């Protein structure tokens, strides 16, 4: 039994499944009081707030914070829950968070709007083949089984005008459907299953764990849009403001290094990562143990990001392609 099938079986066997609407990490213990300028104060971890979605991709971040990986790097990290790009970008630009983990498409659009944003590292990437970690899913008993079937239907995405509906439309067109007839509806990921069951939408684009939750309840995977259009596309990148990059280069470098160390630690401590799914998303332990996770890496694939930008221009999402040379800071 593959990992997704095992996860689905665990969900079906569960009598109930609670999903936290939001979650956050508590800051590390405060250092003892010390007079300004003392050595203890100089060595104190720097407080850092990272905005992140409450989805399975955040698991290694939660786990690494709990393990003390970031504290060892001199960073006192708090994970601030966000619900989507519409909330994430203002939080970053307004200084409510120091770093934000979000879709690269959102950063591209923000840069074209003249907002002070930079991509400093990759975070998670989709798979070029096999079961991917985001998908368009249909409700149980639906007649939607292929991308072309989405034409004329109501399809949920968490943020309209982003990589979700962009790649879905491209996949529908490639399958012979008329993507212009799709009605995209903005629905937060945790609400997609209920909206499907209520008949308010016909299909939903969701990441894990929601893909397996909906499939486990009898739904069907219609298409993996990233994989169908841009295989291996980064699902999430780490963003900062240009002001932070220019004025606090040491912090940016330390965050990038600490995140790489966190991913390396997570790869060797899968049980701890999956325990974070139980603690933060309230998944059953058996389900968390078999949940498909993406590839976590700080290394950016600039070629596929350029392909994403070009697709945005081709389909009218952008008037011109963003300057990735200026947007990406490595």
N, C-alpha and C positions, 0 to 999 in steps of 0.2 A: 504494500500500500504506500503510495507516495505521500509526501508531507501534507499537501493540500487535502487529499482524501482522508487522511487521518484526522486532520483538523475538523473537516466537515463532520466526520463520524462523532467526534467529541461534542460538537455543537448539537447535533441531533439527539445525542444521549443525554445532554444536560437538560434539567427541568426548567432552568431559567438562566439568563445571561444578563448580568448588570454591566452597563458600560458607563464609566464616569464621563459626565459632560465636559469636564475640564480637569486638569491636574497640574500640579507644579511641585517643584522640589523646594524643600525648605533650605534656607541658607545654611552654610556650615556654621559651627559654633563660633560665636564672636570671640576674638582674642581678649585676654585679660586687659583691664584698664592699664594704660601706660601713658606717661607724660609725652607730649609732642616731641618728636625728634629722637626718641629713644630707639635702640636697635630693634626692640620688639615691634614697635610701630612700623619701622622700615621694612621688616620682614613679613608683616601681616598680608594675607592674601588680598588681592584687589577684587572688590565686588564687581561682578559681571552678570547682566541679565540677558538671557537668550530667549527670544520668542520662538515658540515651536507649536505645531499642531499636536493635538492629543490623538495621535494615530500610532500604528505599530512602528513606523520608521523612527520614532523618537525614543524607542526602547534603549538603544545603546547609550544615548545621551543621559537618560535618567539613571541607568545602571552605573555609568562611569562617574557621574556626580556622586552617587551613593558610595561608590568604592573609594572615592577620594582621588581619582586620577587628575582632576582639574585642580584640586587643592594642592597636590604635589607640584603642580606647575605654577603655583602662586596665584591661582584664580579661584575666587569664592563665587561659584556659579549658582544662579537661581534660574530655573526653567519656567518661563512665563507662558501659560497656554494662550493660543490664538486660534481663531476659527477659520480663517482663510485669508487670501491675499488682500481683500478689501480692508481687513483689520490690521494685517501685518505691516504693510508698507507705511501707513500713517504712524503706527507705533514706533517704527524704526526712524522715520524722518523727524518725528517730534521728540525723539530721545527717550521714549518710554522703555525701550529696550536698547541694549548696546549692539546686539547682533540679532539677526532674524534668519530662520531657516524656512525657505519658501521656494516656490517654483521659479526656475530661471526666467520663464516668460514674463513674470511679473516685474522682475528687475529690468528686463529689456524695455518693457513698456514704460516703466518709470523713468528710465534714462532718456527715452525719446520725449518724454514730457518735461524734461529739464530738471528732474528731481535729483538730489545729491545722493546717489546710491552706487555701490560697487559690489561685485561678486568677488569674495576673497578665497573661496574654496568650494569644492564639490562636497556633497553630504551623502546622497544616496542616488543610485542609478537603477534603471529598469533592466530587464534581461532581454537579450537579443533573441532568445528562443526559449521554448518551454513555458511553464506557467509563469506569467508575469505578476507583478505585485500591484497593478491597478487594472481595472477592466470595466467595460460597460456590461451591466447585468440586467436581465429582465426578470419580471415577477413569475412566480409559479403559474403554469398553465398558459403563459403568453405565447403568441404566435411569432414573436420576434426571435429569430435564431441566427441571423446573419447581419452584417453591417448595413446592407441595402434595405433590410426590413425596418431600419430606424427612420427612413424617409417618412415624413408626415406625422411623426410621433413626438411626444413630449419626453425629452431626455434631460435628466438632472445633472448638473455639474456644480461644484462648490463655488465657482467664480466664473461668471460669463465673460467671454472675451479673453480667455487664457488658453494654455496648452491643451486642456481637456477638450473643449469644444472644437479647437483648431484641428487636433489630430483625429477626433471622431468624424468631423466633416470630411477630412481628406480620406479616411478609411471608407466612409460611405460612398464617396465619389468613385474611389478605386474599385468598389464592388458593384458599380453600376447604378447606385441610388442617387436621388436628387437631394443633396444635403441642404439646399436652400429651403426645403419644406420642413426641416426639423425645427421644433419649438424648444429652445433651451430654457430650462427653468433652474434658478439658483436655489440649491438646497444644501445645507451643511451635511457633511458626510454622515454623522451619527443619526440624522433624521431620514436618510434615504430609504432605509428598509420600511419604515412606517409609511412613508409617502407612496412607495410601491404597493404595499398591502392595501392602502386606502384607495388606490386607483387614481391618485392625483397625478402620477407620472407613469409613463410606459416603460422606461428604462432609466438606469442611473449609472453614472461613472463614479466609481469609488475605489479607494485603495484598500489594502488589508488593514484591519481584520474584517472590514465590511464586505469584501468580495466573498470570503468564505462563509460569513454569517448568512448572507442572502442565498448563496448556493446551497448551504446546509439546510435552509428552510424550503428548498425546492425550486429556487431560481436557477437561471442558466447564464453562463458566460456567453455574451454575444461577440465580443471582440476585445482584444488587448490593443487599444489604439496606438499607444506609444510603439509597441512592437511591430504593428502593422505598417506604420508610417516612418518612424525614425528609431530603428532598433538600438537599444542601449542608451536611449535618451536619459539624461539626468532627471530624476524626479524632484530632487530638492538640492538647493545650493545654499551656502552660507553668505549672507549679505551684511554689509555695514554701510555707513554713510561715508562719502568722500572725505568729510571732515575728520572722521575717526581714522581713516586710512592715512591722511596727510598729517594729522596732529598727534596721533597715538600709534605710530608704526610698531612700537614694541609690543603693545597690547594685541594688535592684529597678528603679528608674528607668533606670539605666545599662544593665542587662541588657535591658530592654524596647526601649530605643533602639538598642542594638547589634544586637539580633536583627532589628529592622526594617531597619537598614542592611545586615545580612548578606543578608536576603531581596532587597533592592533590588540589591545587588551580584550575587547569584546569578542574578537574572533577566537580567542583562547578561553573565553569564559561564557560560552553560550547559555549555560544554565542561569547565570546571573542576569543576562539580557532578557531571557524569557521570564524570569521571576519579576522583572520590571513590568512586563505585560500583565501579570497577575495583579501586582500592586497598584499600577497606575490606571489600567484599563479594565480591571476587575474581570479578566478572562478566566475561565476554568483552567486549572493547571494543565490538564491533558491537552486542551485546545491550544494553550500558549506554547506547549512543548513542540507542537507540530505546525505552528503558523508559518507560512512562507514569508521570508524577509528579503529585502533587496540587497544589492551589493553596496556596502558602505565603504567609501573611499573619499579622501580629500582631493584626489587627482581629477582635474577637469578635462573632459573631452571637448576641446574647443571646436573641432570639426563638426561634431553632431550639434553643438550649440549654434554654430553658423547655419547649419541646415535648418534648424528650428526658426532662426531669424528670417532666413530666406523664404521659408514656407509661410511665415506670417505676412511677408510682403506679397507673396503670390496670391494668398487668399484674402487680401485686403484688410488684414488686422493692423498692419503697419503701412504708412505711406512710404517709408524708406527703412532699410535695415539699420538696426542700432550698431554703433561702433563698438564691437566687442573688444577691440584693442584698448579702448578707454574704459569700458565697463568692467572688464576682468582684471583684477590685480592679483598676480601670483608671486 
